[in-house]
Amino acid sequence: MNAQVQQAQAGVNALVQRFSTPEAAQMTFSVGAALTEGLRMDVDIRNHRITVDEPRALGGTDEGPNPVELMLASLTTCQAITYRVWAMKLGIALDSVNVVADGQIDLRGFFGVDENVRPGYSSIQLRVQITGPETDERYRELADTVDRHCPVLDIAGKPVSVSRALV
């Protein structure tokens, strides 16, 4: 194991130690979104502001990605981060990780044309490309570990309690 991998592994191990108790591991993330004009909205995330909009074909002005695209972006970026973290944790060398997601959606559900059609994605396919010096078997083991520990994949694949309050 080279010095760079050892240093990265030590950093991840320090984070694991820091968040090893249930009390220390609890976090709440908050995001605020406000419609500005038409279907365009500003989203505030910590110190960041992003523009979200629908493509012209769906009635927007295409000034930013739409929410379902952001869901795919959340999934792909979370996958890539989880690959990096777990590779460091397990001492697996990675040169690069590229994740592409395709999601199929039937807009009849969103627009209420057919109440039997779900409004969200019916399926999502992930394609992960990893380069590095490890064996294919080692990267398959890493992929299985990532699938068990990726927060956004967990959210997408299992029911999550969501509550709403009108204020």
C-alpha positions in Angstrom: 0.0 0.0 0.0 1.5 3.3 -1.0 1.8 6.4 1.3 -1.0 8.3 -0.4 -3.5 5.4 0.1 -2.3 5.0 3.7 -2.8 8.7 4.4 -6.3 8.6 2.9 -7.1 5.5 4.8 -6.0 7.2 8.1 -8.3 10.2 7.3 -11.3 7.9 6.7 -10.5 6.0 9.9 -10.5 9.2 11.8 -14.0 10.1 10.5 -15.2 6.6 11.4 -13.9 7.0 14.9 -15.4 10.5 15.2 -18.9 9.2 14.2 -18.7 5.9 16.0 -21.3 6.6 18.7 -25.0 7.0 17.9 -25.0 10.5 19.5 -22.1 11.8 17.3 -23.4 10.2 14.1 -26.8 11.9 14.0 -27.0 14.7 11.4 -29.9 16.7 9.9 -29.5 18.2 6.5 -31.9 21.0 5.4 -32.7 22.4 2.0 -35.0 25.2 1.1 -36.7 25.8 -2.3 -38.8 28.8 -3.4 -40.6 29.2 -6.7 -39.4 32.4 -8.4 -41.1 32.5 -11.8 -43.0 29.9 -13.8 -41.5 26.6 -12.9 -38.0 28.0 -12.0 -36.9 27.9 -8.4 -34.0 28.8 -6.3 -32.7 26.2 -3.9 -30.5 27.0 -0.9 -28.3 24.3 0.4 -25.9 25.5 3.2 -23.9 28.3 1.5 -24.9 27.3 -2.0 -27.7 28.4 -4.3 -28.7 26.4 -7.3 -31.4 27.0 -9.9 -33.8 24.3 -10.6 -36.2 24.4 -13.6 -38.0 22.2 -16.0 -36.9 21.7 -19.7 -38.9 23.7 -22.3 -40.6 20.5 -23.4 -42.1 20.3 -19.9 -43.1 23.9 -19.6 -40.0 25.4 -18.0 -37.3 27.7 -19.3 -34.5 25.2 -19.0 -32.4 27.4 -16.7 -31.3 24.5 -14.6 -31.8 20.7 -14.0 -35.2 19.5 -13.0 -35.9 17.7 -9.7 -35.8 14.2 -11.1 -32.5 15.0 -12.8 -31.2 16.2 -9.5 -32.3 12.9 -7.9 -30.1 11.1 -10.5 -27.3 13.6 -9.8 -27.6 12.9 -6.1 -27.5 9.2 -6.7 -24.5 9.3 -9.1 -22.5 11.7 -6.9 -23.3 9.8 -3.7 -22.2 6.5 -5.4 -18.9 8.1 -6.5 -18.2 9.5 -3.0 -19.1 6.2 -1.4 -16.7 4.4 -3.8 -13.9 6.8 -2.8 -14.6 6.6 0.9 -14.9 2.8 1.0 -11.9 2.3 -1.3 -9.9 4.4 1.2 -11.3 2.6 4.2 -10.5 -0.8 2.6 -7.1 0.2 1.2 -8.3 -0.3 -2.4 -6.5 1.9 -5.0 -8.7 3.8 -7.5 -7.6 6.0 -10.4 -11.1 7.1 -11.3 -14.8 6.4 -10.8 -17.4 7.5 -13.2 -21.1 6.9 -12.6 -23.9 7.4 -15.1 -27.6 7.0 -14.2 -30.6 6.7 -16.6 -34.1 6.8 -15.2 -37.3 6.0 -16.9 -40.4 8.0 -16.0 -43.9 7.9 -17.4 -45.2 11.5 -17.2 -48.8 10.3 -17.2 -48.4 9.8 -13.4 -47.1 13.4 -12.8 -49.8 15.0 -14.9 -52.6 12.8 -13.5 -53.5 11.3 -16.8 -53.5 7.8 -15.4 -53.7 7.4 -11.6 -52.3 3.8 -11.9 -49.0 5.2 -13.1 -46.5 6.3 -10.5 -45.3 9.9 -10.8 -41.6 9.0 -10.1 -39.1 6.8 -11.8 -40.2 3.3 -12.6 -36.6 2.1 -12.9 -33.0 3.5 -12.7 -30.0 1.9 -14.2 -26.5 2.7 -12.9 -23.3 2.2 -15.0 -20.1 2.5 -12.9 -16.7 2.6 -14.6 -13.7 2.1 -12.3 -10.1 2.4 -13.3 -7.1 1.4 -11.2 -4.5 -1.2 -10.5 -6.7 -3.7 -8.5 -8.3 -6.9 -9.9 -11.8 -7.0 -11.3 -12.8 -9.2 -8.3 -11.5 -6.6 -5.8 -13.6 -3.9 -7.6 -16.7 -6.1 -7.6 -16.3 -6.6 -3.8 -16.0 -2.8 -3.5 -19.1 -2.3 -5.6 -21.1 -4.7 -3.4 -19.9 -2.7 -0.3 -20.8 0.6 -1.9 -24.3 -0.7 -2.7 -24.8 -1.6 1.0 -23.5 1.8 2.3 -24.5 4.5 -0.3 -27.1 6.7 1.5 -28.9 7.9 -1.6 -29.1 4.4 -3.1 -30.6 3.4 0.3 -33.1 6.3 0.1 -34.0 5.4 -3.5 -34.4 1.7 -2.9 -36.2 1.5 0.5 -39.3 3.3 1.9 -38.5 6.4 3.9 -40.8 8.2 6.3 -41.7 11.6 4.8 -44.0 14.0 6.7 -45.4 17.3 5.4 -46.7 20.4 7.4 -48.4 23.3 5.8 -47.2 26.4 7.6 
